[in-house]
Amino acid sequence: MRRIAAHYIYWKELLPIHYIELDENRQLIGVFPLKEEIAGTEFWDGIVCPVPVDYKEEKFTSLDALIESGIVENVEIGSHVFLYRFSQ
């Protein structure tokens, strides 16, 4: 299992100080609020957005462009994902 926390996670909406949990196959387990430090959790700066793994080669210049593409609407619990990061 892997946990990645960030200043913001975009999944359905912009969520401040949340973390993404993935299983060993990069399937999305869930997105949760980060209420306390959790051992082994990575912290990435900026905004992290899970996208379907089929789109990992796509290049987006901003979160708005990614949202407008409609790609992020296809991510559900159990989806195989790639984490796209926008640094601040």
Backbone as JSON, one array per atom type, in Angstrom:
{
  "sequence": "MRRIAAHYIYWKELLPIHYIELDENRQLIGVFPLKEEIAGTEFWDGIVCPVPVDYKEEKFTSLDALIESGIVENVEIGSHVFLYRFSQ",
  "N": [[0.84, -1.18, 0.0], [0.4, 2.29, -0.65], [0.69, 5.64, 0.41], [0.04, 8.96, -0.39], [0.28, 12.18, 0.52], [-0.76, 15.6, 0.17], [-0.6, 19.2, -0.33], [-2.94, 19.89, -1.64], [-5.47, 17.77, -2.95], [-6.92, 16.88, -5.94], [-9.85, 15.41, -6.53], [-12.75, 14.79, -7.73], [-13.37, 17.19, -6.44], [-11.57, 20.08, -5.17], [-9.5, 19.32, -2.59], [-8.22, 20.24, 0.48], [-5.19, 19.39, 2.23], [-5.19, 16.42, 2.18], [-4.93, 12.84, 1.65], [-3.97, 10.33, -0.74], [-4.69, 6.96, -1.17], [-3.22, 4.08, -2.4], [-3.25, 0.75, -3.75], [-0.98, -2.09, -4.1], [-1.06, -2.48, -6.82], [-1.45, -0.06, -7.96], [-4.07, 0.75, -7.82], [-6.79, 2.83, -6.99], [-7.59, 3.22, -3.7], [-8.77, 5.07, -2.02], [-9.51, 8.52, -1.08], [-8.59, 10.58, 1.49], [-9.03, 12.73, 4.41], [-6.18, 14.25, 5.86], [-5.57, 14.0, 9.01], [-3.78, 13.53, 11.0], [-0.31, 12.73, 11.47], [0.8, 10.0, 9.54], [2.57, 7.08, 9.61], [4.98, 6.34, 7.12], [3.79, 7.74, 5.08], [4.05, 9.6, 2.14], [4.85, 13.01, 1.36], [3.83, 15.34, -0.94], [4.44, 18.44, -2.51], [2.2, 21.06, -3.62], [-0.49, 20.41, -5.94], [-2.11, 17.36, -6.27], [-3.37, 15.01, -8.52], [-5.29, 12.22, -9.27], [-5.22, 10.36, -12.26], [-6.58, 8.31, -14.9], [-4.51, 5.53, -15.68], [-4.03, 5.14, -18.38], [-3.75, 7.65, -19.43], [-1.36, 8.74, -18.64], [0.74, 9.78, -20.13], [-0.13, 12.14, -21.16], [0.17, 15.7, -21.36], [-0.34, 18.43, -19.32], [-0.79, 21.86, -18.7], [-1.93, 23.12, -16.59], [-4.09, 22.75, -13.71], [-6.71, 23.46, -14.29], [-6.81, 23.01, -17.07], [-6.53, 20.24, -17.11], [-8.87, 19.45, -15.74], [-10.81, 20.47, -17.51], [-10.4, 18.77, -19.65], [-11.79, 16.5, -19.02], [-10.84, 14.05, -18.27], [-10.34, 13.45, -15.57], [-12.8, 12.87, -14.55], [-13.25, 10.21, -14.94], [-12.13, 8.71, -12.96], [-12.47, 6.44, -10.42], [-13.06, 4.69, -7.29], [-10.98, 1.91, -7.15], [-9.99, 2.24, -9.69], [-7.16, 2.02, -11.89], [-4.49, 4.1, -11.47], [-2.48, 7.02, -12.29], [-0.48, 9.43, -10.75], [-0.78, 12.79, -11.11], [1.0, 15.75, -10.83], [0.89, 19.15, -9.89], [3.08, 21.58, -9.26], [3.5, 24.27, -6.95]],
  "CA": [[0.0, 0.0, 0.0], [1.15, 3.54, -0.72], [-0.08, 6.84, 0.75], [0.66, 10.22, -0.82], [-0.44, 13.36, 1.0], [-0.38, 16.82, -0.54], [-1.3, 20.41, 0.07], [-4.28, 19.73, -2.2], [-5.76, 16.64, -3.82], [-8.13, 17.1, -6.73], [-10.61, 14.21, -6.87], [-14.15, 15.26, -7.72], [-13.29, 18.58, -6.01], [-10.26, 20.41, -4.6], [-9.51, 18.95, -1.17], [-6.98, 20.63, 1.15], [-4.53, 18.49, 3.19], [-5.74, 15.06, 2.08], [-3.99, 11.86, 1.1], [-4.46, 9.31, -1.65], [-4.2, 5.64, -0.82], [-3.17, 3.17, -3.54], [-2.77, -0.59, -3.42], [0.27, -2.44, -4.76], [-1.28, -2.46, -8.27], [-1.78, 1.33, -8.28], [-5.51, 0.95, -7.83], [-7.21, 3.81, -6.0], [-8.36, 2.72, -2.56], [-9.59, 6.19, -1.56], [-8.93, 9.84, -0.78], [-8.99, 10.8, 2.88], [-8.42, 13.89, 5.06], [-4.98, 13.98, 6.66], [-5.84, 14.6, 10.31], [-2.61, 13.34, 11.84], [0.79, 12.1, 10.76], [0.66, 8.55, 9.38], [3.88, 6.53, 9.26], [5.16, 5.86, 5.76], [3.08, 8.57, 4.11], [4.87, 10.57, 1.4], [4.18, 14.3, 1.22], [4.19, 16.05, -2.16], [3.94, 19.81, -2.51], [1.32, 21.41, -4.73], [-1.79, 19.75, -6.14], [-1.98, 16.02, -6.84], [-4.63, 14.58, -9.12], [-5.22, 10.9, -9.89], [-5.78, 10.23, -13.6], [-6.47, 6.93, -15.36], [-3.14, 5.22, -16.09], [-3.97, 5.25, -19.83], [-3.5, 9.05, -19.79], [-0.18, 9.23, -17.93], [1.64, 10.47, -21.05], [-0.7, 13.44, -21.51], [0.82, 16.85, -20.71], [-1.26, 19.52, -19.01], [-0.07, 23.02, -18.15], [-2.6, 23.59, -15.38], [-5.18, 21.91, -13.19], [-7.91, 23.81, -15.05], [-6.75, 22.3, -18.36], [-6.79, 18.83, -16.82], [-10.29, 19.32, -15.42], [-11.57, 20.71, -18.74], [-10.24, 17.61, -20.53], [-12.77, 15.49, -18.63], [-10.16, 12.81, -17.91], [-10.43, 13.17, -14.14], [-14.15, 12.38, -14.22], [-13.25, 8.77, -15.11], [-11.43, 8.06, -11.84], [-13.35, 5.94, -9.35], [-12.42, 3.72, -6.41], [-10.64, 0.71, -7.9], [-9.33, 2.59, -10.96], [-5.7, 2.05, -11.94], [-4.22, 5.53, -11.65], [-1.19, 7.7, -12.32], [-0.67, 10.67, -10.0], [-0.33, 13.97, -11.83], [1.27, 16.77, -9.82], [1.13, 20.53, -10.27], [3.81, 22.26, -8.18], [3.16, 25.68, -6.8]],
  "C": [[0.89, 1.24, 0.0], [0.2, 4.69, -0.4], [0.7, 8.06, 0.33], [-0.25, 11.35, -0.35], [0.06, 14.57, 0.22], [-1.11, 18.01, 0.05], [-2.76, 20.35, -0.38], [-4.33, 18.45, -3.02], [-7.0, 17.05, -4.62], [-8.7, 15.73, -7.1], [-12.07, 14.56, -6.65], [-14.25, 16.74, -7.33], [-11.9, 18.83, -5.42], [-10.32, 20.23, -3.09], [-8.19, 19.34, -0.5], [-6.5, 19.6, 2.17], [-5.25, 17.14, 3.28], [-4.64, 14.11, 1.63], [-4.72, 10.86, 0.22], [-3.87, 7.98, -1.2], [-4.34, 4.73, -2.03], [-2.75, 1.79, -3.07], [-1.51, -0.89, -4.23], [0.16, -2.47, -6.29], [-1.64, -1.08, -8.79], [-3.28, 1.55, -8.49], [-5.87, 1.91, -6.71], [-8.07, 3.15, -4.93], [-9.29, 3.83, -2.06], [-8.79, 7.46, -1.38], [-9.49, 10.24, 0.57], [-8.37, 12.08, 3.43], [-7.22, 13.46, 5.89], [-5.15, 14.72, 7.99], [-4.67, 14.49, 11.27], [-1.52, 12.69, 10.99], [0.6, 10.59, 10.73], [2.01, 8.02, 8.89], [3.89, 6.03, 7.83], [4.44, 6.67, 4.7], [4.05, 9.56, 3.47], [4.12, 11.9, 1.37], [4.73, 14.99, -0.02], [3.64, 17.47, -2.07], [3.0, 20.02, -3.7], [0.0, 20.66, -4.72], [-1.54, 18.41, -6.82], [-3.36, 15.57, -7.32], [-4.47, 13.19, -9.7], [-5.89, 10.92, -11.27], [-5.69, 8.76, -14.02], [-5.09, 6.67, -15.96], [-2.97, 5.32, -17.62], [-3.6, 6.66, -20.3], [-2.22, 9.6, -19.17], [0.8, 9.98, -18.83], [1.12, 11.85, -21.47], [0.03, 14.55, -20.74], [-0.21, 17.97, -20.54], [-0.48, 20.64, -18.34], [-0.7, 23.53, -16.86], [-3.68, 22.61, -14.95], [-6.46, 22.2, -13.97], [-7.95, 23.08, -16.39], [-7.04, 20.82, -18.17], [-8.26, 18.59, -16.54], [-11.14, 19.47, -16.68], [-11.47, 19.53, -19.71], [-11.26, 16.52, -20.24], [-12.15, 14.18, -18.17], [-10.38, 12.46, -16.44], [-11.8, 12.66, -13.71], [-14.23, 10.85, -14.29], [-12.61, 8.01, -13.96], [-12.42, 7.72, -10.73], [-12.52, 5.04, -8.44], [-12.19, 2.44, -7.23], [-9.98, 0.98, -9.24], [-7.82, 2.46, -10.82], [-5.32, 3.48, -12.3], [-2.73, 5.86, -11.72], [-1.43, 9.0, -11.57], [0.0, 11.82, -10.73], [-0.13, 15.07, -10.8], [1.51, 18.13, -10.45], [1.81, 21.2, -9.08], [3.43, 23.72, -8.14], [4.38, 26.55, -6.92]]
}
